[in-house]
């Protein structure tokens, strides 16, 4: 695979839909940055995602208390773009 190709061009070479989507996202955002964060609450997660979301392609949450996970998916979709 050539590093001179855009991420979208490279995505067309993959059969894996997740890899394709991620490469297209990186091209759209003009970024390949990711962030891993050790958080303990939903409020921390949403605040961090609001702040860094426009600049990163992936946010990996290392720790989140069980009570905070209950409805995080619904709130997460709000900030996924």
Secondary structure, DSSP 8 states (H G I E B T S, - for coil): --TTS-HHHHHTT---HHHHHHHHHHHHHT---EEEEE---HHHHHHHHHHHGGG-SEEEEEE--HHHHTTHHHHHHHH--
